[in-house]
Amino acid sequence: MREPRSIVFYAWAALAVQSVLAAGAIAFVLTGTIHQDAAIKRLHGRVEAIQVANLAMAGDFLGAEQAARGYQATGQPRLRQAYRASRNRFLADLRRVRRLATASVAGQVGSEAGTALAALAAGDRAMAARPGSAAADRLFARSATEGGAFIAESGRLRRRLARLGDAVAAQSEQILGVGLGWTAAVLAAGLMLPVIAGALVLRRVSGPLQAITTMVRKRAQGDREARAAPGGPADVRDLARSLNYLADESDRVWRGEQERARLQAGVRQASVRIREHLRADAIIREAVTAIHDHLAADFVWVGIAAGVPLARAGGEHGTGQGTAGIAGYLPPGSAGWLRDIYRHRASYQVQDLTAAPPGEMPAQIRNDMLSRGATALLLTPFGAGQELLGCLALLRTGSGRAWTRPEVEAVEALAGDIGQGLEHARLYEEEERLVAELKSVDEAKSSFLASASHDLRTPLTSIIGYVELLADGEAGPVRPAQLRMLTGVDRNARRLKTMIEDMLTISKIELGAFTSRLGPVDLATLVPAAAEVIRPAAAAGGLSFRVSCPDHGLPVEGDPEQLDRMLVNLLSNAVKYTPRGGSVQLTAAAADHAAVVTVADTGIGIPEQDQASLFNRFFRAANAVETAQPGSGLGLSIVRTIVDNHHGDLSVESAQGRGTAVTVRLPLRDHAGAAGR
């Protein structure tokens, strides 16, 4: 079968044919023109030459006749000489006419020549006879008769030559018409044949090109099955095959991208589920499940590096087709090889495990994979930072199932999530261990504080009692100096007792033993008692102390002892941190279905950056530490616990150097009961 030609071949062929036809037409026209011109020239020249020679011959004959008549009449010798000269010219013209005569006039020229020679022969004899004699007269008469016949024959020849000239002109016109016709035909052929050839080529090309255009348009509209049928010239066929190849490659890339998108979406979902777990075994189970759900793997094996403090993941995850994902520790001696792979953040792929060189991987891993019937292996290490934590091993059995790049990328992304998840699990387990230890230490500390506070409170109570007895003079008279000493001992002992009480309360709070026994109580009856406890300290500090509280009408559900302690702690802080000359104000009132207690002072205030930590245990504001004010940092923490136990709200407004206002809001009893119901 002949191979198809290209458009370029047809174009060059058409150009060659057109060039040959154009050259042939030009040559034909030139040849015809030259031939026609030569023929016309030959015909016209010969006819004209015969006509001229015939006229000259007739003139010379008439000259000879005239000279003969003159000699007959006069007898002058010169006329005899003129006769002979004309006779010789006539003979020369006759020879010329005979030479130029064509076959069509040769007979007529011969007849003319015969009559002319007969006339000249009679004339020659007449010129030789005695002038005036009867013989001469008869010869002259005979010559004249023959001359008349010659003149008649010459006229007929002239008419015949004229008709021959007209025929030559007609023949030249006919030759010119034929030449023009053939010239037009050749030129038309030279012009039309390329056009016809071009039309045939366009017809041969346009169909395949239109099919290619339709295929490209369908591809652009999303028809992935559209293909072009190769046809037409070779280059158009090559174009169709190239477009089909590009379409196949585009479909292959599109399928690869679809597969990559599907796998990446599965990996993202698995990553979210992996991050939800903080246990190594749960993380590994999620990873194995994701692999079986999204990748065609016959076996999945998860290896954990030896020495990594992670709980061994137990159990197997079945695929429903007799396959399982197995987790365990890496074989001895394989960590170094895997660490080299992990260092490059790459995967190890073997498309045909049986044909792989034995030295490429540890023998134990290779033998274990072969024992499972594996032919294709994808092994991806995972870890945290530079530390190798383990690897994912995916196996396939059977031939012709190579790992694709999207599958490798998905497994590598999943391995990264496993490494991060296991690192988080390890940190979480370590944090749990530390939290357990801290809880144990904290419980021991709280138990110790409770025990120590209880043990210290009993002897301290005894000390305070004996100081009171001594100050009352039960052991004898007390001098003023001794009384001042006993007052100082009593003040510091009571301060120490307060600190011990605070520490004991904090220990109870931490141990969950600090509870409030709520019952009906009128908060207005507790405010005056707490104010009286603080009033001496305020007076000693040179402070203005004002109390604003109704006699009753602030019923709440509360523990009287804890509420009293709350009021005393707030007032103590206000008095302690207010310089001499300042003021402290205690206000209690009902507002918005709540009993509102506010303790405001004009003291040193609290820096803004310290207010967020104000109710933390053992926390003290920076300006309080700088001024060396005594305190344990437990009072406000205890106040916050008491308020919370009474379902209240606590707020602080303060500015450094401009005082502090602490507000406690406790629900009134009727509204507290309604809220509880």
C-alpha positions as CSV (number, residue, x, y, z in Angstrom):
1,M,0.0,0.0,0.0
2,R,1.4,3.3,-1.0
3,E,2.2,5.7,1.8
4,P,0.2,9.0,1.8
5,R,2.0,12.1,0.7
6,S,2.2,15.3,2.7
7,I,0.6,18.7,1.9
8,V,4.1,20.1,1.2
9,F,4.6,17.3,-1.4
10,Y,1.4,18.1,-3.1
11,A,2.1,21.9,-3.0
12,W,5.6,21.3,-4.6
13,A,4.1,18.9,-7.1
14,A,1.4,21.5,-8.1
15,L,4.0,24.2,-8.3
16,A,6.2,21.9,-10.6
17,V,3.2,21.0,-12.8
18,Q,2.2,24.7,-13.0
19,S,5.8,25.6,-13.9
20,V,6.0,23.0,-16.6
21,L,2.7,24.0,-18.0
22,A,3.6,27.6,-18.0
23,A,7.0,26.9,-19.6
24,G,5.3,24.7,-22.2
25,A,2.7,27.3,-23.0
26,I,5.4,30.0,-23.4
27,A,7.5,27.7,-25.6
28,F,4.4,26.7,-27.6
29,V,3.4,30.3,-28.1
30,L,6.9,31.4,-29.0
31,T,7.4,28.4,-31.4
32,G,4.0,28.9,-33.0
33,T,4.6,32.6,-33.4
34,I,8.1,32.1,-34.9
35,H,6.8,29.3,-37.3
36,Q,3.8,31.4,-38.3
37,D,5.9,34.4,-38.9
38,A,8.4,32.4,-41.0
39,A,5.6,30.8,-43.0
40,I,3.9,34.0,-43.8
41,K,7.1,35.7,-44.6
42,R,8.0,32.8,-47.0
43,L,4.7,32.8,-48.7
44,H,4.5,36.6,-49.0
45,G,8.1,36.9,-50.1
46,R,7.9,34.3,-52.8
47,V,4.6,35.6,-54.2
48,E,5.8,39.1,-54.2
49,A,9.1,38.1,-55.8
50,I,7.3,36.3,-58.6
51,Q,5.0,39.3,-59.1
52,V,8.0,41.7,-59.3
53,A,10.0,39.4,-61.6
54,N,6.9,38.9,-63.8
55,L,6.3,42.6,-64.1
56,A,10.0,43.2,-64.9
57,M,9.9,40.4,-67.5
58,A,6.7,42.0,-69.1
59,G,8.4,45.4,-69.1
60,D,11.6,44.1,-70.8
61,F,9.4,42.2,-73.4
62,L,7.5,45.4,-74.2
63,G,10.8,47.3,-74.4
64,A,12.1,44.8,-76.9
65,E,8.8,45.0,-78.9
66,Q,9.0,48.8,-78.9
67,A,12.7,48.8,-80.0
68,A,11.8,46.2,-82.8
69,R,8.9,48.4,-84.2
70,G,11.1,51.5,-84.1
71,Y,13.8,49.6,-86.0
72,Q,11.2,48.4,-88.5
73,A,10.0,51.9,-89.0
74,T,13.4,53.8,-89.1
75,G,16.0,51.2,-89.4
76,Q,18.3,52.9,-86.9
77,P,21.0,50.7,-85.6
78,R,20.7,51.9,-82.0
79,L,17.2,50.6,-81.9
80,R,18.6,47.2,-82.9
81,Q,21.0,47.4,-80.0
82,A,18.1,48.5,-77.6
83,Y,16.1,45.5,-78.9
84,R,19.0,43.1,-78.0
85,A,19.5,44.7,-74.6
86,S,15.8,44.4,-73.7
87,R,15.8,40.8,-75.1
88,N,18.7,39.8,-72.8
89,R,17.0,41.4,-69.8
90,F,13.8,39.6,-70.6
91,L,15.6,36.2,-70.8
92,A,17.2,36.9,-67.4
93,D,13.8,37.9,-65.9
94,L,12.3,34.7,-67.4
95,R,14.9,32.5,-65.7
96,R,14.2,34.3,-62.4
97,V,10.5,33.8,-62.8
98,R,10.9,30.1,-63.5
99,R,13.1,29.7,-60.5
100,L,10.6,31.5,-58.1
101,A,7.6,29.8,-59.6
102,T,5.7,27.4,-57.3
103,A,4.0,24.2,-58.5
104,S,0.7,26.0,-58.6
105,V,1.9,28.6,-61.2
106,A,4.7,26.6,-62.9
107,G,2.5,25.5,-65.8
108,Q,1.2,29.0,-66.4
109,V,4.7,30.4,-66.2
110,G,5.8,27.9,-68.8
111,S,3.0,28.8,-71.2
112,E,3.8,32.5,-70.7
113,A,7.5,31.8,-71.4
114,G,6.6,29.8,-74.6
115,T,4.6,32.6,-76.1
116,A,7.3,35.1,-75.1
117,L,10.2,33.0,-76.7
118,A,8.1,32.5,-79.9
119,A,7.6,36.2,-80.2
120,L,11.3,36.9,-79.6
121,A,12.3,34.2,-82.1
122,A,10.1,35.9,-84.8
123,G,11.5,39.3,-83.8
124,D,15.1,38.0,-84.0
125,R,14.4,36.8,-87.6
126,A,12.7,40.0,-88.5
127,M,15.7,42.0,-87.2
128,A,18.0,39.9,-89.3
129,A,15.9,40.4,-92.5
130,R,16.3,43.3,-94.9
131,P,14.4,46.2,-93.5
132,G,11.2,47.0,-95.4
133,S,11.1,43.6,-97.1
134,A,7.9,41.5,-97.2
135,A,9.7,38.8,-95.2
136,A,10.6,41.3,-92.5
137,D,7.0,42.6,-92.4
138,R,5.6,39.0,-92.1
139,L,8.1,38.3,-89.3
140,F,7.3,41.5,-87.5
141,A,3.6,40.8,-87.8
142,R,4.1,37.3,-86.5
143,S,6.2,38.7,-83.6
144,A,3.4,41.1,-82.7
145,T,0.9,38.3,-82.7
146,E,3.0,36.2,-80.4
147,G,3.7,39.3,-78.3
148,G,-0.1,39.9,-77.8
149,A,-0.4,36.3,-76.7
150,F,2.4,36.8,-74.2
151,I,0.8,39.9,-72.9
152,A,-2.5,38.0,-72.4
153,E,-0.6,35.1,-70.7
154,S,1.2,37.7,-68.4
155,G,-2.1,39.3,-67.4
156,R,-3.5,35.9,-66.5
157,L,-0.4,35.1,-64.5
158,R,-0.7,38.4,-62.6
159,R,-4.3,37.7,-61.8
160,R,-3.3,34.2,-60.7
161,L,-0.5,35.6,-58.5
162,A,-3.0,38.2,-57.0
163,R,-5.4,35.4,-56.1
164,L,-2.4,33.4,-54.7
165,G,-1.5,36.5,-52.5
166,D,-5.1,36.6,-51.2
167,A,-4.9,32.9,-50.4
168,V,-1.6,33.4,-48.6
169,A,-3.2,36.2,-46.5
170,A,-6.2,34.0,-45.7
171,Q,-3.8,31.2,-44.8
172,S,-1.8,33.5,-42.5
173,E,-5.0,34.5,-40.8
174,Q,-6.0,30.9,-40.4
175,I,-2.6,30.0,-39.0
176,L,-2.9,33.0,-36.6
177,G,-6.3,31.9,-35.4
178,V,-5.1,28.3,-34.9
179,G,-2.1,29.6,-33.0
180,L,-4.2,31.8,-30.8
181,G,-6.6,29.0,-30.2
182,W,-3.9,26.6,-29.2
183,T,-2.2,29.3,-27.1
184,A,-5.4,30.0,-25.3
185,A,-6.0,26.3,-24.7
186,V,-2.4,25.8,-23.4
187,L,-2.7,28.8,-21.2
188,A,-6.1,27.7,-19.9
189,A,-4.8,24.3,-19.2
190,G,-1.8,25.8,-17.4
191,L,-4.0,27.9,-15.3
192,M,-6.9,25.5,-14.6
193,L,-4.9,22.4,-13.9
194,P,-3.2,23.9,-10.8
195,V,-6.6,25.2,-9.7
196,I,-8.2,21.8,-10.1
197,A,-5.2,20.2,-8.4
198,G,-5.5,22.7,-5.5
199,A,-9.2,22.0,-5.2
200,L,-8.6,18.3,-5.1
201,V,-5.9,18.7,-2.5
202,L,-8.1,21.1,-0.4
203,R,-11.0,18.6,-0.7
204,R,-8.6,15.8,0.5
205,V,-7.3,18.0,3.3
206,S,-10.4,19.9,4.5
207,G,-12.3,16.8,5.6
208,P,-9.6,15.5,8.0
209,L,-8.9,19.0,9.2
210,Q,-12.6,19.6,9.9
211,A,-12.7,16.3,11.8
212,I,-9.6,17.4,13.8
213,T,-11.3,20.7,14.6
214,T,-14.4,19.0,15.7
215,M,-12.4,16.7,18.0
216,V,-10.5,19.6,19.5
217,R,-13.8,21.5,20.1
218,K,-15.3,18.4,21.8
219,R,-12.2,18.0,24.0
220,A,-12.5,21.7,25.0
221,Q,-16.2,21.1,26.0
222,G,-15.1,18.2,28.2
223,D,-15.6,15.1,26.0
224,R,-12.7,13.1,27.1
225,E,-13.6,10.2,24.7
226,A,-13.2,12.4,21.5
227,R,-10.5,11.3,19.1
228,A,-9.5,12.2,15.5
229,A,-9.6,9.6,12.8
230,P,-6.2,9.8,10.9
231,G,-6.8,10.6,7.2
232,G,-5.8,12.8,4.3
233,P,-2.1,13.8,3.5
234,A,0.7,12.4,5.7
235,D,1.2,15.6,7.7
236,V,-2.6,15.8,8.4
237,R,-2.5,12.2,9.5
238,D,0.5,13.0,11.7
239,L,-1.4,16.0,13.2
240,A,-4.3,13.7,14.0
241,R,-2.1,11.1,15.6
242,S,-0.3,13.8,17.6
243,L,-3.5,15.2,18.8
244,N,-4.7,11.7,19.8
245,Y,-1.4,11.2,21.6
246,L,-1.8,14.5,23.4
247,A,-5.4,13.6,24.3
248,D,-4.3,10.2,25.7
249,E,-1.5,11.9,27.7
250,S,-4.0,14.5,28.9
251,D,-6.4,11.8,30.0
252,R,-3.6,9.9,31.7
253,V,-2.5,13.0,33.6
254,W,-6.1,13.8,34.4
255,R,-6.7,10.3,35.8
256,G,-3.5,10.7,37.8
257,E,-4.6,14.0,39.2
258,Q,-8.0,12.5,40.1
259,E,-6.3,9.6,41.8
260,R,-4.0,12.0,43.6
261,A,-6.9,14.2,44.7
262,R,-8.8,11.2,45.9
263,L,-5.8,9.8,47.9
264,Q,-5.0,13.3,49.3
265,A,-8.6,13.7,50.5
266,G,-8.4,10.3,52.2
267,V,-5.1,11.2,53.8
268,R,-6.6,14.5,55.1
269,Q,-9.5,12.7,56.6
270,A,-7.2,10.1,58.2
271,S,-4.9,13.0,59.4
272,V,-7.9,14.6,61.2
273,R,-8.8,11.2,62.8
274,I,-5.2,10.6,63.8
275,R,-4.9,13.9,65.5
276,E,-8.0,13.1,67.6
277,H,-6.1,10.2,69.3
278,L,-3.4,10.5,71.9
279,R,-2.6,6.8,72.2
280,A,-0.1,5.1,69.9
281,D,-2.2,2.0,69.3
282,A,-5.2,4.1,68.3
283,I,-3.0,6.2,65.9
284,I,-1.7,3.1,64.2
285,R,-5.1,1.6,63.9
286,E,-6.4,4.7,62.2
287,A,-3.5,4.8,59.8
288,V,-3.9,1.1,58.8
289,T,-7.6,1.6,58.3
290,A,-7.0,4.6,56.0
291,I,-4.5,2.6,53.9
292,H,-6.9,-0.3,53.5
293,D,-9.8,2.1,52.7
294,H,-7.9,4.1,50.0
295,L,-5.0,2.1,48.7
296,A,-5.0,-1.3,47.0
297,A,-2.6,-3.0,49.5
298,D,-2.8,-6.7,50.3
299,F,-0.8,-6.4,53.5
300,V,0.1,-3.4,55.8
301,W,2.8,-3.8,58.4
302,V,3.7,-1.0,60.9
303,G,7.1,-1.3,62.5
304,I,8.1,0.6,65.6
305,A,11.8,1.4,66.2
306,A,13.3,-0.4,69.2
307,G,14.1,1.8,72.1
308,V,11.3,4.3,71.3
309,P,9.2,4.7,74.6
310,L,5.9,4.0,73.0
311,A,3.3,1.5,74.0
312,R,3.4,-1.4,71.5
313,A,0.3,-1.3,69.3
314,G,-1.5,-4.6,69.5
315,G,-4.2,-6.3,67.5
316,E,-4.8,-6.6,63.8
317,H,-7.1,-4.7,61.5
318,G,-8.8,-7.0,59.0
319,T,-9.8,-5.8,55.5
320,G,-12.7,-8.2,55.1
321,Q,-10.7,-10.1,52.4
322,G,-8.5,-12.2,54.6
323,T,-5.7,-9.6,54.8
324,A,-4.6,-7.8,58.0
325,G,-2.4,-4.9,59.1
326,I,0.2,-6.0,61.6
327,A,2.1,-3.7,64.0
328,G,5.2,-4.6,65.8
329,Y,8.8,-3.7,66.5
330,L,11.4,-3.4,63.7
331,P,13.8,-6.4,63.2
332,P,17.2,-5.9,64.8
333,G,19.8,-4.4,62.4
334,S,17.2,-2.7,60.2
335,A,17.1,0.7,62.0
336,G,20.3,2.0,60.3
337,W,19.1,1.2,56.8
338,L,15.7,2.8,57.5
339,R,17.3,5.8,59.2
340,D,19.3,6.5,55.9
341,I,16.0,6.4,54.0
342,Y,14.2,8.6,56.6
343,R,17.1,11.1,56.5
344,H,16.2,11.9,52.8
345,R,12.5,12.0,53.6
346,A,11.9,9.4,50.9
347,S,10.3,6.0,50.3
348,Y,11.8,2.7,49.3
349,Q,10.0,1.1,46.3
350,V,10.4,-2.4,44.8
351,Q,8.1,-3.2,41.9
352,D,9.4,-6.8,41.7
353,L,10.7,-8.0,45.0
354,T,11.8,-11.4,43.6
355,A,14.1,-9.7,41.1
356,A,15.6,-7.1,43.5
357,P,19.2,-7.7,44.4
358,P,19.5,-9.4,47.9
359,G,21.8,-6.7,49.3
360,E,19.4,-3.8,48.9
361,M,17.5,-4.3,52.1
362,P,18.0,-6.2,55.4
363,A,17.7,-10.0,54.8
364,Q,15.1,-10.4,57.6
365,I,12.8,-7.8,56.1
366,R,13.2,-9.2,52.6
367,N,12.6,-12.8,53.8
368,D,9.5,-11.8,55.8
369,M,8.0,-9.9,52.9
370,L,8.7,-12.9,50.5
371,S,7.1,-15.3,53.0
372,R,3.9,-13.3,52.7
373,G,3.9,-13.7,48.9
374,A,4.8,-10.1,48.3
375,T,5.9,-9.0,44.8
376,A,5.7,-5.2,45.2
377,L,6.9,-3.4,48.3
378,L,6.5,0.3,49.4
379,L,8.3,1.1,52.6
380,T,8.1,4.6,54.1
381,P,9.8,5.5,57.3
382,F,8.3,8.0,59.7
383,G,9.6,9.9,62.7
384,A,9.8,13.2,64.6
385,G,12.5,15.7,63.6
386,Q,15.7,13.6,63.0
387,E,14.5,10.7,65.2
388,L,13.3,7.6,63.4
389,L,10.1,6.2,65.1
390,G,9.2,3.4,62.7
391,C,8.1,2.6,59.2
392,L,5.0,1.8,57.0
393,A,5.4,-1.3,54.8
394,L,2.7,-1.9,52.1
395,L,2.7,-5.2,50.2
396,R,1.1,-6.3,47.0
397,T,0.9,-9.8,45.7
398,G,0.7,-10.7,42.0
399,S,2.4,-9.1,39.0
400,G,1.6,-6.0,37.1
401,R,0.5,-3.9,40.1
402,A,3.2,-1.3,40.4
403,W,3.1,1.6,42.9
404,T,2.1,4.9,41.3
405,R,3.4,8.3,42.2
406,P,0.1,9.5,43.8
407,E,0.1,6.4,46.0
408,V,3.6,7.0,47.1
409,E,2.8,10.7,47.9
410,A,-0.3,9.7,49.9
411,V,1.7,7.1,51.9
412,E,4.5,9.6,52.6
413,A,1.9,12.2,53.7
414,L,0.2,9.7,56.0
415,A,3.6,8.6,57.4
416,G,4.3,12.2,58.3
417,D,1.0,12.4,60.2
418,I,1.8,9.1,61.9
419,G,5.2,10.5,63.1
420,Q,3.6,13.7,64.4
421,G,0.8,11.7,66.0
422,L,3.2,9.3,67.7
423,E,5.3,12.2,68.9
424,H,2.3,13.9,70.4
425,A,1.2,10.6,72.0
426,R,4.6,10.1,73.5
427,L,4.6,13.7,74.8
428,Y,1.0,13.2,76.1
429,E,2.1,10.0,77.9
430,E,5.0,11.8,79.4
431,E,2.8,14.7,80.4
432,E,0.4,12.3,82.0
433,R,3.2,10.7,84.0
434,L,4.4,14.1,85.1
435,V,0.9,15.2,86.0
436,A,0.4,12.1,88.0
437,E,3.6,12.7,89.8
438,L,2.7,16.4,90.4
439,K,-0.7,15.3,91.7
440,S,0.9,12.9,94.1
441,V,3.3,15.6,95.2
442,D,0.5,18.2,95.5
443,E,-1.6,15.8,97.5
444,A,1.3,15.0,99.8
445,K,1.9,18.8,100.2
446,S,-1.8,19.5,100.9
447,S,-1.9,16.6,103.4
448,F,1.3,17.9,105.0
449,L,-0.1,21.5,105.2
450,A,-3.3,20.3,106.7
451,S,-1.5,18.1,109.2
452,A,1.0,20.8,110.0
453,S,-1.6,23.5,110.3
454,H,-3.7,21.4,112.6
455,D,-0.6,20.5,114.7
456,L,0.5,24.2,114.9
457,R,-3.0,25.6,115.7
458,T,-3.3,23.6,119.0
459,P,-0.1,24.9,120.7
460,L,-0.7,28.4,119.2
461,T,-4.1,28.5,120.8
462,S,-2.5,27.6,124.1
463,I,0.1,30.4,123.7
464,I,-2.6,33.0,123.0
465,G,-4.5,31.8,126.1
466,Y,-1.5,32.0,128.3
467,V,-0.7,35.5,126.9
468,E,-4.2,36.7,127.8
469,L,-3.8,35.2,131.3
470,L,-0.5,37.0,131.8
471,A,-1.9,40.3,130.4
472,D,-4.9,40.0,132.9
473,G,-2.5,39.7,135.8
474,E,-3.4,36.1,136.7
475,A,0.2,35.4,137.4
476,G,0.9,38.6,139.2
477,P,1.2,42.3,138.6
478,V,2.3,43.2,135.0
479,R,4.4,46.3,134.5
480,P,3.6,48.6,131.6
481,A,6.7,47.5,129.7
482,Q,5.8,43.9,130.1
483,L,2.2,44.6,129.0
484,R,3.5,46.2,125.8
485,M,5.5,43.0,125.2
486,L,2.6,40.8,125.9
487,T,0.4,42.8,123.5
488,G,3.0,42.4,120.7
489,V,3.2,38.6,121.4
490,D,-0.6,38.4,121.3
491,R,-0.8,40.4,118.1
492,N,1.8,38.3,116.3
493,A,0.4,35.1,117.7
494,R,-3.0,36.0,116.3
495,R,-1.5,36.9,113.0
496,L,0.3,33.6,112.9
497,K,-3.0,31.9,113.8
498,T,-4.7,33.7,110.9
499,M,-2.0,32.5,108.5
500,I,-2.3,28.9,109.8
501,E,-6.1,29.1,109.3
502,D,-5.6,30.3,105.8
503,M,-3.1,27.5,105.0
504,L,-5.5,25.0,106.5
505,T,-8.4,26.4,104.4
506,I,-6.3,26.2,101.2
507,S,-5.4,22.6,102.0
508,K,-9.0,21.8,102.5
509,I,-9.9,23.5,99.2
510,E,-7.2,21.5,97.4
511,L,-8.3,18.3,99.0
512,G,-11.9,19.0,98.2
513,A,-12.8,19.1,101.8
514,F,-13.7,22.8,102.0
515,T,-17.5,22.9,101.7
516,S,-20.1,25.5,102.6
517,R,-23.1,24.6,104.8
518,L,-25.7,27.0,103.2
519,G,-28.7,28.1,105.2
520,P,-30.8,31.2,105.7
521,V,-28.7,34.1,107.0
522,D,-29.2,37.9,106.9
523,L,-25.9,39.3,105.6
524,A,-26.8,42.7,107.2
525,T,-26.3,41.1,110.7
526,L,-22.7,40.0,109.8
527,V,-21.4,43.3,108.5
528,P,-21.3,45.2,111.8
529,A,-19.4,42.3,113.6
530,A,-16.8,42.1,110.9
531,A,-16.4,45.9,111.0
532,E,-15.9,45.9,114.7
533,V,-13.1,43.3,114.3
534,I,-11.2,45.6,111.8
535,R,-12.0,48.9,113.4
536,P,-9.1,48.8,116.0
537,A,-6.6,48.1,113.2
538,A,-8.0,50.9,111.1
539,A,-7.8,53.3,114.0
540,A,-4.2,52.2,114.8
541,G,-3.3,52.9,111.1
542,G,-4.8,56.4,111.2
543,L,-7.5,55.5,108.7
544,S,-11.0,56.8,108.2
545,F,-13.3,53.8,108.4
546,R,-17.0,54.1,107.4
547,V,-19.7,51.5,107.3
548,S,-23.0,51.8,105.4
549,C,-25.4,48.9,105.9
550,P,-29.1,48.4,106.7
551,D,-30.1,46.7,110.0
552,H,-31.7,43.9,108.1
553,G,-33.2,42.9,104.7
554,L,-30.2,41.1,103.0
555,P,-31.3,37.5,103.3
556,V,-29.1,35.0,101.5
557,E,-28.4,31.3,101.4
558,G,-25.0,31.2,103.1
559,D,-22.5,29.8,105.6
560,P,-22.2,32.5,108.4
561,E,-18.7,31.6,109.3
562,Q,-17.4,31.7,105.8
563,L,-19.3,34.9,105.0
564,D,-17.8,36.5,108.1
565,R,-14.3,35.3,107.0
566,M,-14.9,36.8,103.6
567,L,-15.8,40.2,105.0
568,V,-12.8,40.1,107.4
569,N,-10.3,39.2,104.7
570,L,-11.6,42.0,102.4
571,L,-11.5,44.6,105.2
572,S,-8.0,43.4,106.4
573,N,-6.6,43.8,102.9
574,A,-8.1,47.3,102.5
575,V,-6.7,48.4,105.9
576,K,-3.3,46.7,105.3
577,Y,-2.6,48.4,101.9
578,T,-4.0,51.8,102.7
579,P,-1.4,54.4,104.0
580,R,-2.0,56.5,107.0
581,G,-4.5,59.3,106.4
582,G,-6.4,57.2,103.8
583,S,-10.0,55.9,104.1
584,V,-11.7,52.5,104.0
585,Q,-15.5,52.2,103.3
586,L,-17.7,49.1,103.7
587,T,-21.1,49.3,101.9
588,A,-23.8,46.6,101.9
589,A,-27.1,47.0,100.0
590,A,-29.7,45.2,97.9
591,A,-29.6,45.8,94.1
592,D,-31.0,43.9,91.1
593,H,-32.1,40.9,93.3
594,A,-28.7,40.6,94.9
595,A,-26.9,41.5,98.1
596,V,-24.1,43.8,97.0
597,V,-21.1,44.2,99.4
598,T,-18.3,46.7,98.4
599,V,-15.1,47.3,100.2
600,A,-13.4,50.4,98.8
601,D,-10.1,52.0,99.9
602,T,-7.7,54.8,98.9
603,G,-4.7,52.6,99.2
604,I,-1.8,51.7,96.9
605,G,-4.0,50.0,94.3
606,I,-3.1,47.1,92.1
607,P,-1.1,47.3,88.8
608,E,-3.1,46.5,85.7
609,Q,-0.8,43.7,84.6
610,D,-1.2,42.0,88.0
611,Q,-5.0,42.1,88.2
612,A,-5.6,38.9,86.1
613,S,-3.6,36.8,88.7
614,L,-4.9,38.5,91.8
615,F,-7.0,35.5,93.0
616,N,-4.3,32.9,92.4
617,R,-2.8,31.2,95.5
618,F,0.3,32.8,96.9
619,F,0.2,35.6,94.4
620,R,1.0,39.2,95.5
621,A,1.0,42.4,93.5
622,A,4.3,43.8,92.6
623,N,3.9,47.1,94.4
624,A,2.9,45.2,97.6
625,V,6.1,43.2,97.4
626,E,8.1,46.3,96.8
627,T,6.7,48.1,99.9
628,A,7.4,45.0,102.0
629,Q,3.8,44.7,103.2
630,P,3.4,41.4,105.1
631,G,1.0,38.8,103.6
632,S,0.8,35.2,102.3
633,G,-1.2,35.9,99.1
634,L,-4.0,33.4,100.2
635,G,-6.7,35.8,101.4
636,L,-8.3,36.7,98.1
637,S,-8.0,33.1,96.9
638,I,-10.0,32.0,99.9
639,V,-12.5,34.9,99.2
640,R,-13.0,33.7,95.6
641,T,-13.6,30.1,96.8
642,I,-16.2,31.3,99.4
643,V,-18.0,33.5,96.8
644,D,-18.1,30.6,94.3
645,N,-19.5,28.3,96.9
646,H,-22.3,30.8,97.5
647,H,-23.0,31.1,93.7
648,G,-22.0,34.7,93.8
649,D,-19.9,37.0,91.7
650,L,-16.6,38.8,92.5
651,S,-15.2,41.8,90.7
652,V,-12.3,44.2,91.3
653,E,-11.7,47.8,90.1
654,S,-8.3,49.2,90.8
655,A,-5.7,51.6,89.6
656,Q,-2.2,51.8,91.0
657,G,-1.9,54.7,93.5
658,R,-5.6,55.4,93.5
659,G,-7.1,52.7,95.5
660,T,-9.1,49.5,95.1
661,A,-12.8,48.6,95.2
662,V,-13.8,44.9,95.6
663,T,-17.5,44.0,95.0
664,V,-19.2,40.8,96.0
665,R,-22.7,40.0,94.6
666,L,-24.7,37.2,96.3
667,P,-28.2,36.3,95.2
668,L,-30.9,37.2,97.6
669,R,-32.6,34.2,99.3
670,D,-36.0,34.4,97.6
671,H,-34.4,34.7,94.1
672,A,-31.7,32.1,94.9
673,G,-34.5,29.6,95.8
674,A,-36.4,30.5,92.6
675,A,-33.3,30.0,90.6
676,G,-32.6,26.7,92.3
677,R,-36.1,25.5,91.5
